[in-house]
Amino acid sequence: MSHTVRHASRGKTLVLMFLLAFAGPVAVVCAAEDITGEWEMTMDFGGRPSFATLTIAKSPDGTLIGKWGVGELTNVKFDGQKLTFARTVKFGNNEFTMNYAGTLKDGKIAGTFSTDNGEFGANGARAKPMAAAVGQWDMQYKIGDRDVTGRLAISQKPDGVLEGKWTSQRGESTISNVKSQEGKLSFDRTSNFNGNEFKSSFEGTVQGDKLAGIFKSERGEMPATGQRFGAALIGQWELTTTSERSTFTGMLTIYPDLTGRYDFLGAGIPTKALKFEDDQLTFAVEMGLGDQTFQMDFKGKVEGKTLKGQMTSSRGTSEVTGKKMEAAQPQKASALVGTWEFTREGQDGTRRTNTLTIKPDMTGTYKMRDSEVPITELKIDGDQVAFKVTMKFGDNEVPMTFKGKVAGGELKGEFTSERGAREALGKKVN
């Protein structure tokens, strides 16, 4: 009997050793999740939710860089599961650092900020892109000789589903089956007029702040155009608030659906009762800690790319000035992504081709002869492009700087090194 027990025990031990031996390789087969990209973060600070956009990207040397809103992060690290970084917050003459530690699992980040005053949670999920058609549109079309106008509002739910609403002097119309993909917009519309019901369908294209398409119904086809309402307001505004006690810088973000967030020390607080009419902007922000709350009311005017107004609360009134920030760099840089060939004739008459490759994450490489090296310090400002590269020729290193302009399928500029400057013309091949 004892021999049988020992034999069974030895068998279990061998099975356990076999499983342990193969536990490591099985785990390796599971691909690590990608941390780069934009994350919509939700924080619970003092019992009140606030939001922020976390952006993680790779620098040319492979290290991670990040932003919390528009603020730069430091010590960004990710080991395949655990994400850590540090945020430095400035308020007046005061500065403090908070450290984040979180875990990425199944496309979601769960973690905690640690500060000298305690901890608070910050969790996130990948930011869902907003459809191009989301927003409010002042629509116009003709029925016979009569001009018809209305306000079309397209909104996007957290799950990505689109909803629509149509209002005009005649009242509201029911909008259904709203779809938007790759700049195309379609929906069905049901209207009631003098007790009669009219049905139509719309198909159109969004190009920036303009919408053009056709309504189709039993009456035939009616061309329609739309202009985005509030286009001058939509975007990010850097705000400087000045009171008798202090001056600090914040951020106001207005989305295409004319919802907004007011950034205070890196925490985005949703705006309330936002209204924009005749360049006049008003909104409210509710702030507080725990059971203590207070409301701030803003009233101001948009003039081009500047915003001026006042923020009023129970603590007094502060002067606010703002300037509109440029669009995000990836939108500007999309034309640069791809492979560019630079061909030139050498002194011996030989034609040589060097290759520049730019990836969507704004990293890249430059290949000259048999040497391929990463580019560094890539900067894009509108159609202006600059970067640096260090080529190796035997034991020698030659730093070079490129400055040029991208136009369609050409990248024209010059390379500068210690040997001087030479013109360069790149043709996009991919």
KOLKE-380102 format. One record per atom (N, C-alpha, C): residue in one letter; x, y negated, z. Coordinates in steps of 0.05 Angstrom, whole numbers, padded with zeros to 5 digits, always signed. Example, Ala and Ser with C-alpha at 12.3 -4.5 7.8 and 13.67 -1.06 7.14 Angstrom:
BEGIN
A+00264+00114+00156A+00246+00090+00156A+00264+00066+00156S+00257+00045+00142S+00273+00021+00143S+00258-00001+00157
This chain:
BEGIN
M+00016+00024+00000M+00000+00000+00000M+00017-00025+00000S+00037-00026+00017S+00055-00049+00019S+00070-00053-00007H+00078-00031-00020H+00092-00033-00045H+00074-00046-00067T+00049-00039-00066T+00030-00050-00086T+00026-00080-00081V+00024-00088-00056V+00021-00116-00049V+00045-00132-00058R+00070-00121-00052R+00094-00135-00061R+00095-00138-00091H+00087-00117-00105H+00087-00117-00134H+00068-00139-00145A+00044-00141-00133A+00025-00161-00142A+00035-00189-00136S+00047-00192-00112S+00058-00218-00104S+00080-00227-00123R+00097-00207-00130R+00119-00214-00149R+00108-00221-00176G+00086-00208-00184G+00073-00215-00210G+00062-00243-00210K+00049-00251-00188K+00039-00279-00186K+00061-00299-00187T+00084-00292-00173T+00106-00311-00173T+00117-00315-00201L+00119-00293-00217L+00129-00295-00244L+00110-00312-00261V+00084-00308-00257V+00064-00324-00273V+00067-00354-00266L+00070-00360-00239L+00073-00387-00230L+00098-00400-00242M+00121-00385-00241M+00145-00395-00253M+00143-00400-00282F+00128-00383-00296F+00124-00386-00325F+00108-00412-00331L+00087-00417-00315L+00071-00441-00319L+00087-00466-00313L+00103-00465-00291L+00119-00488-00284L+00140-00494-00305A+00151-00473-00317A+00172-00476-00337A+00162-00490-00361F+00136-00485-00368F+00125-00497-00392F+00108-00522-00387A+00106-00530-00361A+00090-00553-00355A+00102-00579-00367G+00129-00581-00367G+00142-00605-00378G+00137-00608-00407P+00143-00588-00424P+00139-00591-00453P+00110-00597-00460V+00091-00585-00446V+00063-00591-00453V+00056-00620-00449A+00067-00632-00427A+00062-00660-00421A+00074-00678-00442V+00097-00670-00453V+00111-00686-00473V+00095-00687-00499V+00080-00666-00505V+00065-00665-00530V+00045-00687-00531C+00033-00695-00508C+00013-00717-00507C+00027-00743-00512A+00019-00756-00534A+00031-00781-00542A+00025-00803-00522A+00046-00819-00516A+00042-00842-00498A+00025-00863-00511E+00008-00876-00496E-00009-00897-00507E+00007-00922-00512D-00002-00937-00532D+00011-00962-00539D+00001-00985-00522I+00019-01000-00510I+00012-01022-00493I+00011-01049-00508T+00022-01050-00532T+00023-01075-00546T-00004-01083-00557G-00009-01109-00559G-00034-01119-00568G-00047-01138-00548E-00072-01144-00552E-00087-01162-00535E-00106-01147-00516W-00106-01154-00491W-00123-01141-00471W-00140-01162-00457E-00165-01156-00454E-00184-01173-00440E-00184-01165-00411M-00172-01182-00394M-00168-01176-00365M-00190-01188-00348T-00200-01173-00329T-00220-01183-00310T-00208-01181-00282M-00210-01203-00267M-00199-01204-00240M-00221-01210-00219D-00217-01198-00196D-00235-01203-00174D-00219-01218-00153F-00222-01244-00152F-00206-01260-00134F-00225-01274-00114G-00224-01266-00089G-00241-01278-00069G-00270-01272-00074G-00276-01249-00086G-00304-01241-00091G-00316-01253-00116R-00301-01267-00132R-00311-01280-00156R-00296-01270-00181P-00311-01262-00202P-00297-01252-00226P-00286-01275-00242S-00262-01271-00254S-00250-01289-00273S-00237-01273-00294F-00228-01286-00316F-00219-01271-00339F-00193-01283-00350A-00179-01268-00366A-00155-01277-00379A-00148-01258-00402T-00133-01269-00421T-00123-01252-00443T-00094-01245-00439L-00088-01219-00437L-00060-01210-00434L-00050-01201-00462T-00028-01212-00470T-00016-01205-00496T+00011-01192-00492I+00015-01168-00503I+00041-01154-00501I+00051-01149-00529A+00077-01156-00534A+00089-01151-00560A+00118-01142-00556K+00130-01132-00578K+00158-01124-00577K+00175-01146-00590S+00197-01152-00577S+00216-01171-00589S+00233-01156-00609P+00248-01170-00626P+00265-01157-00646P+00284-01136-00634D+00293-01140-00610D+00312-01121-00598D+00298-01097-00584G+00272-01096-00586G+00257-01074-00576G+00246-01078-00548T+00255-01098-00534T+00244-01103-00507T+00216-01115-00509L+00201-01113-00487L+00174-01123-00487L+00173-01152-00477I+00155-01168-00489I+00150-01195-00481I+00120-01198-00478G+00111-01217-00462G+00083-01220-00457G+00074-01247-00450K+00048-01252-00452K+00035-01277-00445K+00010-01271-00429W+00005-01288-00409W-00020-01287-00394W-00034-01313-00401G-00054-01311-00419G-00065-01335-00431G-00044-01347-00449V-00035-01372-00443V-00013-01384-00458V+00013-01385-00442G+00012-01374-00417G+00036-01374-00400G+00054-01350-00405E+00080-01355-00407E+00099-01333-00412E+00102-01316-00387L+00105-01290-00392L+00110-01270-00370L+00140-01263-00370T+00149-01253-00348T+00177-01244-00345T+00177-01215-00335N+00200-01202-00340N+00205-01175-00331N+00182-01155-00340V+00174-01158-00365V+00153-01140-00375V+00165-01112-00380K+00154-01092-00367K+00164-01065-00371K+00141-01045-00373F+00145-01024-00389F+00124-01003-00392F+00138-00977-00397D+00131-00956-00381D+00145-00931-00384D+00128-00909-00397G+00106-00918-00410G+00088-00899-00422G+00062-00896-00407Q+00063-00904-00381Q+00039-00904-00365Q+00037-00928-00347K+00059-00935-00334K+00059-00957-00315K+00069-00983-00328L+00053-01004-00324L+00059-01031-00334L+00066-01049-00311T+00088-01064-00313T+00095-01084-00292T+00104-01109-00306F+00099-01132-00293F+00109-01158-00302F+00105-01178-00279A+00116-01202-00284A+00114-01223-00264A+00103-01248-00277R+00085-01262-00262R+00074-01287-00271R+00083-01309-00252T+00091-01331-00264T+00098-01355-00248T+00078-01377-00253V+00065-01386-00231V+00044-01406-00233V+00054-01432-00221K+00050-01454-00236K+00057-01480-00226K+00033-01497-00221F+00032-01510-00198F+00010-01528-00191F+00022-01553-00178G+00022-01575-00194G+00035-01599-00183G+00065-01593-00179N+00075-01599-00155N+00103-01594-00149N+00107-01566-00137N+00085-01551-00135N+00087-01524-00124N+00090-01503-00145E+00104-01481-00138E+00108-01459-00157E+00109-01433-00141F+00094-01413-00151F+00094-01387-00137F+00092-01365-00158T+00103-01342-00151T+00105-01319-00169T+00088-01297-00158M+00073-01284-00177M+00058-01260-00169M+00066-01237-00187N+00068-01213-00176N+00077-01189-00190N+00054-01171-00195Y+00054-01160-00219Y+00032-01142-00227Y+00043-01114-00231A+00027-01094-00222A+00033-01066-00227A+00007-01052-00234G+00006-01039-00257G-00018-01026-00266G-00012-01001-00282T-00033-00986-00288T-00030-00961-00302T-00049-00961-00327L-00038-00953-00350L-00053-00951-00374L-00062-00922-00377K-00089-00918-00380K-00100-00891-00383K-00125-00893-00399D-00127-00877-00420D-00151-00876-00437D-00159-00903-00447G-00139-00919-00455G-00145-00945-00467G-00153-00967-00448K-00149-00962-00422K-00156-00983-00402K-00133-00987-00382I-00130-01011-00373I-00110-01018-00353I-00123-01023-00326A-00112-01010-00306A-00122-01015-00278A-00098-01022-00261G-00099-01045-00247G-00076-01053-00231G-00082-01074-00211T-00060-01085-00199T-00063-01104-00177T-00041-01125-00179F-00048-01149-00173F-00029-01171-00169F-00022-01172-00140S+00004-01175-00134S+00014-01178-00106S+00025-01206-00103T+00017-01220-00082T+00026-01247-00076T+00033-01249-00047D+00045-01271-00039D+00051-01275-00011D+00026-01276+00006N+00003-01282-00006N-00022-01285+00009N-00040-01260+00006G-00029-01239-00005G-00045-01215-00007G-00046-01204-00035E-00066-01187-00041E-00068-01174-00066E-00097-01178-00077F-00099-01176-00104F-00125-01176-00117F-00123-01160-00143G-00145-01147-00150G-00146-01129-00172G-00147-01144-00199A-00136-01132-00220A-00137-01142-00247A-00138-01118-00266N-00161-01114-00279N-00164-01091-00296N-00171-01101-00324G-00164-01085-00344G-00169-01094-00372G-00175-01072-00392A-00186-01081-00414A-00190-01063-00437A-00182-01078-00462R-00177-01064-00484R-00169-01078-00508R-00190-01098-00517A-00180-01121-00525A-00198-01142-00534A-00210-01134-00561K-00236-01137-00563K-00250-01130-00588K-00250-01155-00606P-00241-01153-00631P-00241-01176-00649P-00270-01186-00653M-00272-01213-00655M-00299-01225-00660M-00304-01226-00690A-00327-01217-00698A-00334-01218-00727A-00333-01247-00737A-00324-01249-00763A-00321-01276-00775A-00347-01291-00776A-00370-01277-00776A-00396-01291-00778A-00406-01301-00752V-00394-01293-00730V-00404-01302-00703V-00402-01332-00701G-00423-01345-00692G-00423-01374-00690G-00451-01385-00696Q-00452-01411-00698Q-00477-01424-00705Q-00473-01438-00732W-00493-01434-00750W-00491-01444-00777W-00515-01461-00784D-00509-01485-00795D-00529-01503-00805D-00535-01495-00834M-00558-01481-00838M-00564-01470-00864M-00582-01488-00881Q-00579-01486-00907Q-00595-01503-00925Q-00600-01487-00951Y-00625-01488-00960Y-00633-01476-00986Y-00658-01489-00996K-00666-01482-01020K-00689-01495-01033K-00711-01475-01038I-00736-01484-01033I-00760-01469-01042I-00774-01487-01062G-00771-01482-01087G-00781-01500-01107G-00764-01526-01107D-00778-01548-01103D-00764-01574-01101D-00760-01583-01072R-00767-01566-01054R-00766-01573-01025R-00741-01562-01012D-00727-01580-00998D-00703-01572-00982D-00712-01559-00956V-00701-01537-00949V-00707-01523-00924V-00681-01521-00908T-00682-01527-00883T-00658-01526-00865T-00665-01509-00841G-00645-01498-00828G-00649-01483-00804G-00622-01478-00791R-00622-01469-00766R-00598-01463-00751R-00597-01433-00747L-00577-01420-00758L-00572-01391-00755L-00551-01387-00734A-00558-01372-00713A-00539-01366-00692A-00533-01336-00692I-00508-01328-00695I-00499-01300-00695I-00482-01296-00670S-00489-01277-00653S-00474-01271-00629S-00466-01242-00629Q-00446-01236-00613Q-00435-01209-00612Q-00436-01198-00584K-00448-01175-00579K-00450-01163-00553K-00423-01150-00546P-00419-01144-00521P-00393-01131-00512P-00387-01105-00527D-00408-01091-00536D-00403-01066-00551D-00398-01070-00580G-00398-01096-00589G-00393-01102-00617G-00417-01106-00634V-00441-01099-00624V-00466-01102-00639V-00472-01132-00642L-00481-01139-00667L-00487-01167-00673L-00517-01172-00670E-00523-01196-00661E-00551-01205-00659E-00554-01232-00672G-00578-01238-00681G-00582-01263-00695G-00607-01278-00686K-00607-01304-00690K-00630-01321-00683K-00632-01343-00703W-00656-01349-00712W-00661-01371-00732W-00681-01390-00720T-00673-01416-00719T-00691-01436-00709T-00693-01459-00729S-00716-01471-00732S-00720-01493-00749S-00744-01509-00739Q-00751-01530-00754Q-00774-01547-00746Q-00800-01531-00747R-00800-01509-00762R-00824-01492-00764R-00825-01472-00741G-00805-01470-00725G-00804-01451-00704G-00782-01430-00708E-00785-01408-00694E-00764-01387-00696E-00772-01365-00716S-00752-01353-00728S-00755-01330-00745S-00741-01306-00732T-00751-01282-00737T-00738-01259-00726T-00715-01249-00745I-00692-01246-00734I-00668-01237-00748I-00661-01209-00739S-00658-01190-00757S-00652-01162-00750S-00631-01150-00769N-00621-01126-00762N-00602-01112-00779N-00578-01129-00787V-00567-01144-00767V-00544-01161-00773V-00519-01145-00776K-00505-01148-00798K-00480-01134-00803K-00459-01153-00814S-00435-01150-00805S-00413-01167-00814S-00387-01150-00816Q-00375-01150-00839Q-00350-01135-00843Q-00334-01147-00865E-00308-01152-00859E-00290-01163-00879E-00301-01188-00891G-00312-01205-00875G-00322-01231-00884G-00349-01231-00897K-00362-01207-00900K-00388-01205-00911K-00409-01205-00889L-00431-01220-00894L-00453-01221-00874L-00479-01214-00887S-00495-01197-00874S-00522-01190-00884S-00541-01188-00860F-00566-01194-00865F-00587-01191-00844F-00614-01192-00857D-00634-01184-00842D-00662-01186-00850D-00676-01208-00834R-00694-01222-00847R-00707-01245-00833R-00738-01242-00837T-00753-01246-00815T-00782-01245-00816T-00792-01272-00806S-00807-01287-00823S-00817-01313-00816S-00847-01314-00816N-00859-01331-00799N-00888-01334-00798N-00894-01364-00804F-00912-01369-00822F-00920-01396-00829F-00950-01396-00836N-00965-01412-00820N-00994-01415-00824N-01007-01387-00823G-00998-01371-00805G-01010-01344-00801G-01002-01323-00821N-00984-01331-00839N-00974-01312-00859N-00946-01303-00853E-00940-01278-00858E-00913-01267-00852E-00897-01264-00878F-00872-01274-00877F-00855-01272-00901F-00829-01258-00893K-00821-01239-00910K-00797-01224-00904K-00776-01229-00926S-00751-01231-00918S-00729-01235-00937S-00704-01222-00926S-00685-01218-00944S-00659-01207-00935S-00637-01226-00945F-00615-01227-00931F-00593-01245-00937F-00567-01229-00941E-00552-01237-00961E-00525-01227-00965E-00507-01250-00972G-00485-01252-00957G-00467-01275-00962G-00439-01270-00954T-00422-01290-00957T-00394-01288-00951T-00385-01312-00933V-00370-01305-00913V-00359-01326-00895V-00330-01333-00904Q-00325-01358-00908Q-00299-01368-00915Q-00292-01391-00896G-00278-01385-00875G-00272-01405-00855G-00297-01416-00842D-00302-01441-00845D-00326-01454-00833D-00349-01457-00852K-00348-01442-00874K-00370-01443-00894K-00382-01416-00899L-00408-01416-00904L-00423-01391-00909L-00439-01395-00935A-00437-01377-00954A-00452-01379-00978A-00464-01352-00986G-00489-01352-00994G-00502-01327-01001G-00529-01331-01014I-00545-01310-01014I-00571-01310-01027I-00592-01297-01010F-00615-01310-01007F-00638-01298-00995F-00654-01284-01017K-00663-01259-01012K-00679-01245-01032K-00706-01238-01019S-00727-01243-01034S-00754-01237-01024S-00772-01233-01048E-00798-01229-01043E-00817-01225-01065E-00819-01250-01082R-00811-01273-01071R-00811-01298-01087R-00788-01300-01106G-00769-01283-01103G-00745-01284-01119G-00720-01288-01103E-00699-01299-01115E-00674-01304-01102E-00670-01334-01097M-00660-01340-01073M-00655-01368-01065M-00627-01371-01055P-00609-01385-01070P-00582-01390-01060P-00583-01407-01034A-00565-01400-01016A-00564-01414-00990A-00535-01419-00982T-00531-01442-00969T-00504-01449-00959T-00506-01456-00929G-00484-01452-00915G-00483-01458-00887G-00457-01471-00879Q-00458-01489-00860Q-00434-01502-00849Q-00433-01495-00819R-00409-01486-00810R-00407-01478-00782R-00411-01503-00764F-00429-01500-00745F-00434-01521-00726F-00413-01520-00703G-00402-01544-00696G-00382-01545-00675G-00354-01537-00683A-00348-01537-00709A-00322-01528-00719A-00299-01544-00706A-00304-01570-00703A-00283-01587-00691A-00276-01581-00662L-00295-01568-00649L-00292-01562-00620L-00279-01534-00616I-00284-01516-00634I-00276-01488-00630I-00245-01486-00630G-00235-01471-00610G-00206-01467-00608G-00196-01472-00579Q-00171-01475-00576Q-00159-01479-00549Q-00150-01508-00546W-00156-01519-00522W-00150-01546-00515W-00132-01547-00490E-00110-01560-00492E-00093-01564-00469E-00102-01589-00454L-00111-01586-00429L-00122-01608-00414L-00103-01617-00392T-00102-01643-00389T-00087-01655-00367T-00107-01670-00350T-00109-01662-00325T-00128-01673-00306T-00113-01690-00285T-00121-01715-00282T-00107-01733-00264T-00127-01745-00244S-00120-01742-00219S-00135-01754-00197S-00116-01769-00179E-00127-01781-00158E-00110-01796-00139E-00091-01778-00125R-00098-01752-00122R-00081-01733-00107R-00060-01719-00123S-00066-01713-00149S-00047-01697-00164S-00054-01698-00194T-00035-01686-00210T-00040-01683-00238T-00032-01654-00245F-00050-01640-00260F-00043-01613-00267F-00054-01607-00295T-00042-01587-00308T-00049-01579-00335T-00065-01553-00335G-00086-01553-00351G-00103-01529-00353G-00110-01524-00382M-00127-01505-00387M-00134-01497-00414M-00164-01494-00416L-00176-01504-00438L-00204-01499-00444L-00205-01485-00471T-00219-01462-00471T-00222-01446-00496T-00251-01446-00504I-00257-01454-00528I-00284-01454-00539I-00285-01433-00561Y-00303-01414-00559Y-00305-01392-00578Y-00325-01399-00600P-00324-01385-00623P-00342-01391-00645P-00372-01391-00638D-00380-01375-00618D-00408-01375-00610D-00415-01398-00590L-00395-01416-00586L-00397-01439-00569L-00402-01432-00540T-00390-01409-00532T-00386-01404-00503T-00357-01413-00497G-00351-01416-00472G-00324-01426-00465G-00313-01415-00439R-00287-01420-00436R-00274-01413-00411R-00256-01436-00403Y-00256-01441-00377Y-00239-01462-00366Y-00217-01448-00350D-00192-01452-00358D-00170-01438-00346D-00159-01454-00323F-00159-01442-00299F-00148-01455-00276F-00128-01436-00263L-00102-01444-00264L-00080-01428-00253L-00080-01399-00265G-00086-01397-00290G-00085-01371-00304G-00110-01354-00301A-00131-01365-00289A-00156-01350-00286A-00177-01365-00303G-00189-01350-00322G-00209-01362-00340G-00237-01360-00328I-00249-01383-00323I-00276-01384-00311I-00296-01391-00332P-00317-01375-00336P-00337-01381-00357P-00350-01408-00352T-00353-01424-00374T-00367-01449-00372T-00397-01444-00371K-00412-01463-00360K-00441-01462-00359K-00452-01486-00372A-00476-01483-00384A-00491-01505-00396A-00475-01521-00415L-00459-01508-00432L-00442-01523-00451L-00460-01534-00474K-00457-01560-00479K-00472-01573-00501K-00453-01590-00517F-00457-01591-00543F-00440-01607-00561F-00458-01619-00582E-00460-01645-00582E-00477-01660-00601E-00465-01687-00606D-00463-01695-00631D-00452-01721-00639D-00425-01727-00625D-00408-01706-00626D-00380-01708-00615D-00380-01710-00584Q-00403-01708-00571Q-00404-01709-00542Q-00405-01681-00530L-00387-01676-00512L-00384-01649-00500L-00390-01650-00470T-00408-01633-00461T-00413-01630-00432T-00413-01600-00425F-00403-01594-00401F-00404-01567-00390F-00400-01568-00360A-00406-01546-00347A-00401-01544-00318A-00385-01519-00313V-00370-01520-00291V-00354-01497-00282V-00359-01493-00252E-00365-01469-00244E-00370-01463-00216E-00345-01449-00205M-00333-01461-00185M-00309-01450-00173M-00314-01446-00143G-00297-01430-00131G-00300-01425-00103G-00284-01401-00094L-00286-01395-00068L-00273-01372-00056L-00292-01361-00035G-00300-01335-00040G-00319-01323-00022G-00346-01337-00023D-00356-01345+00000D-00382-01358+00001D-00381-01388-00004Q-00357-01399-00005Q-00354-01428-00009Q-00351-01434-00039T-00370-01449-00050T-00369-01456-00078T-00373-01486-00082F-00363-01495-00105F-00369-01523-00113F-00369-01523-00143Q-00383-01542-00154Q-00387-01544-00183Q-00373-01569-00194M-00359-01565-00217M-00347-01588-00230M-00362-01592-00257D-00368-01617-00262D-00383-01625-00286D-00365-01642-00304F-00363-01633-00330F-00347-01648-00349F-00365-01663-00369K-00357-01687-00375K-00370-01702-00396K-00349-01718-00411G-00348-01714-00438G-00327-01727-00454G-00334-01727-00483K-00315-01736-00499K-00319-01740-00528K-00295-01728-00543V-00302-01714-00565V-00282-01703-00583V-00276-01723-00605E-00251-01731-00609E-00243-01748-00630E-00220-01735-00645G-00227-01722-00668G-00206-01707-00682G-00195-01685-00666K-00169-01686-00660K-00156-01665-00644K-00151-01674-00615T-00166-01695-00606T-00163-01704-00579T-00190-01703-00564L-00188-01700-00538L-00212-01698-00522L-00208-01715-00497K-00226-01733-00492K-00224-01751-00469K-00250-01751-00453G-00248-01750-00427G-00272-01750-00410G-00266-01750-00381Q-00285-01742-00365Q-00283-01742-00336Q-00294-01716-00325M-00281-01707-00304M-00290-01683-00289M-00299-01693-00261T-00324-01687-00255T-00336-01697-00230T-00344-01674-00212S-00338-01676-00186S-00347-01656-00167S-00352-01671-00140S-00358-01655-00120S-00363-01667-00094S-00338-01679-00082R-00315-01673-00094R-00289-01683-00084R-00281-01709-00098G-00297-01717-00118G-00291-01742-00131G-00290-01738-00162T-00279-01758-00175T-00278-01758-00205T-00249-01759-00214S-00242-01742-00234S-00216-01742-00246S-00217-01748-00275E-00196-01761-00285E-00194-01767-00314E-00182-01743-00328V-00194-01736-00351V-00185-01713-00366V-00178-01721-00395T-00154-01714-00404T-00147-01717-00432T-00138-01690-00443G-00145-01685-00468G-00138-01659-00480G-00129-01662-00508K-00113-01642-00517K-00105-01641-00545K-00109-01613-00555K-00118-01611-00580K-00124-01585-00591K-00099-01571-00599M-00096-01546-00592M-00073-01530-00598M-00075-01518-00626E-00052-01512-00638E-00052-01500-00664E-00063-01471-00663A-00071-01461-00686A-00082-01434-00687A-00060-01414-00680A-00068-01390-00671A-00049-01370-00663A-00030-01363-00685Q-00005-01358-00678Q+00016-01353-00698Q+00010-01329-00716P-00001-01306-00706P-00006-01284-00724P-00023-01291-00748Q-00042-01310-00745Q-00059-01317-00768Q-00042-01332-00788K-00023-01348-00779K-00006-01363-00798K+00014-01344-00811A+00023-01324-00796A+00045-01307-00805A+00037-01284-00823S+00011-01280-00826S+00002-01256-00841S+00013-01255-00869A+00017-01279-00882A+00028-01279-00909A+00057-01270-00910L+00071-01271-00888L+00099-01263-00887L+00103-01234-00884V+00083-01219-00874V+00086-01191-00869V+00090-01176-00895G+00110-01158-00896G+00115-01142-00920G+00145-01140-00925T+00151-01133-00950T+00179-01129-00958T+00186-01150-00979W+00209-01163-00975W+00218-01184-00994W+00246-01176-01004E+00250-01180-01030E+00276-01174-01043E+00289-01199-01052F+00314-01203-01042F+00331-01226-01050F+00352-01216-01070T+00351-01225-01094T+00371-01216-01114T+00388-01239-01123R+00415-01235-01123R+00433-01255-01131R+00457-01242-01146E+00470-01259-01162E+00492-01249-01178E+00519-01256-01164G+00535-01236-01160G+00561-01240-01147G+00581-01252-01165Q+00605-01259-01154Q+00626-01272-01170Q+00636-01253-01192D+00633-01227-01187D+00643-01208-01207D+00621-01201-01228G+00598-01215-01226G+00577-01211-01246G+00558-01189-01237T+00562-01176-01215T+00545-01154-01206T+00520-01166-01192R+00497-01156-01199R+00472-01165-01186R+00467-01148-01161R+00463-01162-01139R+00459-01148-01113R+00432-01156-01102T+00419-01136-01090T+00392-01140-01078T+00393-01135-01048N+00385-01155-01033N+00383-01152-01004N+00353-01152-00997T+00346-01138-00976T+00318-01133-00969T+00311-01143-00941L+00289-01159-00940L+00278-01169-00915L+00252-01155-00910T+00248-01143-00887T+00223-01129-00881T+00212-01142-00855I+00186-01151-00857I+00173-01163-00833I+00149-01145-00827K+00147-01136-00802K+00126-01119-00792K+00103-01136-00781P+00079-01125-00778P+00056-01140-00767P+00061-01151-00739D+00078-01137-00723D+00083-01147-00696D+00105-01169-00696M+00112-01179-00719M+00131-01201-00723M+00160-01193-00715T+00166-01167-00717T+00194-01158-00716T+00202-01152-00745G+00228-01149-00749G+00237-01144-00776G+00266-01136-00779T+00274-01129-00803T+00302-01122-00808T+00311-01135-00834Y+00337-01138-00836Y+00349-01149-00861Y+00371-01129-00870K+00369-01120-00895K+00388-01100-00905K+00405-01112-00927M+00432-01111-00923M+00451-01121-00943M+00471-01099-00948R+00472-01090-00973R+00488-01067-00981R+00479-01043-00964D+00498-01031-00949D+00491-01007-00933D+00486-01014-00904S+00485-01040-00897S+00482-01049-00870S+00454-01060-00865E+00439-01049-00846E+00412-01059-00839E+00412-01067-00810V+00404-01091-00804V+00405-01101-00777V+00378-01115-00771P+00371-01117-00744P+00346-01131-00737P+00349-01161-00740I+00327-01175-00747I+00327-01204-00747I+00320-01214-00719T+00328-01238-00713T+00322-01249-00686T+00311-01277-00690E+00299-01287-00668E+00289-01315-00667E+00272-01322-00691L+00254-01304-00698L+00235-01310-00720L+00216-01332-00712K+00214-01353-00727K+00196-01375-00722K+00180-01382-00747I+00154-01386-00743I+00136-01393-00765I+00120-01417-00758D+00121-01438-00774D+00105-01462-00770D+00092-01469-00796G+00066-01462-00798G+00053-01465-00824G+00065-01448-00845D+00076-01460-00866D+00090-01445-00887D+00120-01445-00884Q+00130-01456-00862Q+00159-01458-00857Q+00168-01433-00841V+00190-01421-00850V+00200-01396-00838V+00229-01399-00830A+00237-01389-00807A+00265-01389-00798A+00271-01364-00783F+00295-01353-00786F+00303-01331-00770F+00334-01329-00770K+00345-01313-00753K+00374-01309-00752K+00380-01279-00755V+00403-01273-00766V+00412-01246-00770V+00443-01245-00768T+00453-01224-00756T+00482-01221-00754T+00491-01196-00770M+00505-01201-00792M+00513-01179-00809M+00541-01170-00800K+00546-01144-00805K+00572-01133-00798K+00586-01123-00823F+00611-01132-00826F+00628-01124-00848F+00654-01113-00837G+00655-01087-00834G+00678-01075-00821G+00677-01082-00792D+00699-01094-00783D+00701-01102-00755D+00692-01131-00751N+00683-01144-00772N+00675-01172-00770N+00645-01175-00769E+00636-01195-00753E+00608-01202-00751E+00604-01230-00761V+00583-01233-00779V+00578-01259-00791V+00549-01267-00784P+00545-01286-00766P+00518-01295-00760P+00508-01313-00783M+00483-01309-00790M+00471-01325-00811M+00443-01335-00802T+00436-01359-00811T+00410-01371-00805T+00395-01376-00831F+00370-01367-00832F+00354-01372-00856F+00333-01393-00849K+00329-01412-00867K+00307-01431-00865K+00295-01434-00893G+00268-01431-00894G+00255-01432-00920G+00225-01436-00918K+00212-01432-00941K+00184-01437-00943K+00171-01414-00959V+00148-01403-00948V+00134-01382-00962V+00111-01394-00978A+00109-01386-01003A+00088-01396-01021A+00079-01373-01039G+00056-01361-01033G+00047-01339-01049G+00066-01315-01046G+00076-01306-01068G+00094-01283-01068G+00123-01290-01068E+00130-01315-01061E+00158-01324-01060E+00166-01335-01033L+00190-01330-01025L+00202-01340-01000L+00228-01354-01008K+00227-01381-01009K+00249-01396-01020K+00262-01413-00997G+00289-01411-00996G+00304-01426-00976G+00333-01423-00979E+00348-01423-00957E+00377-01419-00958E+00387-01406-00933F+00408-01390-00936F+00423-01377-00914F+00447-01395-00908T+00451-01399-00882T+00474-01415-00873T+00491-01399-00854S+00517-01399-00860S+00536-01385-00842S+00562-01402-00841E+00582-01391-00828E+00607-01406-00825E+00621-01410-00852R+00612-01394-00872R+00623-01396-00899R+00609-01417-00916G+00587-01429-00904G+00573-01450-00919G+00544-01441-00923A+00530-01455-00941A+00502-01450-00946A+00499-01440-00975R+00480-01422-00979R+00474-01413-01006R+00443-01410-01008E+00433-01418-01032E+00404-01416-01037E+00396-01387-01039A+00371-01382-01031A+00360-01355-01032A+00331-01355-01041L+00324-01337-01058L+00296-01335-01068L+00287-01306-01065G+00267-01302-01048G+00257-01275-01044G+00231-01270-01058K+00228-01247-01069K+00203-01239-01083K+00190-01217-01066K+00163-01221-01061K+00149-01200-01045K+00143-01176-01063V+00152-01152-01053V+00148-01128-01069V+00129-01108-01056N+00121-01114-01031N+00103-01096-01016N+00088-01111-00995
